[in-house]
Amino acid sequence: MARYEILEKAFINNRIYESGEVVELAETVTPGPFMKPLDAAAKKRAKEVGLVLGPMPDPVDQITSMKVETIGASPQDVKSGMAAVSN
């Protein structure tokens, strides 16, 4: 089992955990960015999955930071610089 400190309110295994609570989970569970590893098993799993602690990105920020000319363009067009341009 792996122990994590919850950094922000979270719903895990049909229970709500508050910030500061400690949860013990199977070593195969993929921890989220709101879960600070506390023991060797948790630290090992965090390293395996590339865990980065911090707040989750806000999807609204991701959408509103898009350039208008790239909305509706395919990811390939944006990457290649051929994004749709309005005339």
N, C-alpha and C positions, 0 to 999 in steps of 0.2 A: 504494500500500500504506500501511496505517496501523499504527503501532507502539504497543503497550500494555505496561505493566508489570503482571504478575500479582500481585495482593495476597493471594490465598489459593489453596491447591491447587485446580486446575481441570483438567477434561478438555475439550480443544479440538482439533478435527480429528484424532481418533483418537490423541491423545497426552496424557499427564498432565504438566502444568506445575506447578512448585513456586513458592511465594511468592518474589518477587524476580526471577523469570525474565522475559525480554522476548519477546513474540510479535509477529510481523508478519502482519497479515491484510488481506484485501481491504477497500477503503474502504466497501463495501456491507454488511459484517458489522455486526450490532447488538451493541455491547459490553455485557457484563454489569457488575453493580455491583462486581465483583472485578477489574476491568480499568481501570487508571489510564492515561489518554491521555498519550502522550509527545511526539508531533509534531503539526504543524498539521493533517494529514489526520485523525488520531485525535480531536483536539480538536473539529474541525468536525463529525465524525460523532457524537461524544458530545453536542454541543449540539443537533444535529438530532433525536436520539432522546430527549433529556431525561434523559441518564444521571445517576444519583445514586449516588455511591460509598458503599460500606458493606456490612455483612454482610446476607445475605439474611434476610428474616423467617422465623422458625421456624413452620411450619404448626401445630405442637402448641400454641404460645403463642396463635395465632389462634383455635384451637378452644376451648382451656380458658378464654379470656377472654370467651367468649360467655355471655350471660345464659341461665339455664336456660329461662326462658319463651319465648325466641326459637328454641330448637332445634326444628326441624321446621316452623317458620313460613316462609312464602315471603318473599323479600327485599322484596316490595311491602308485605306486612303489617307487617314490622319497620319499614320506612321511614315508613309511615303511622301507626304506633303501635297497630296492630290485631293485634299478635302474639298467638299462642295462649297462653292463661293457664289453668293447671290449677286445677280447683276442689277 
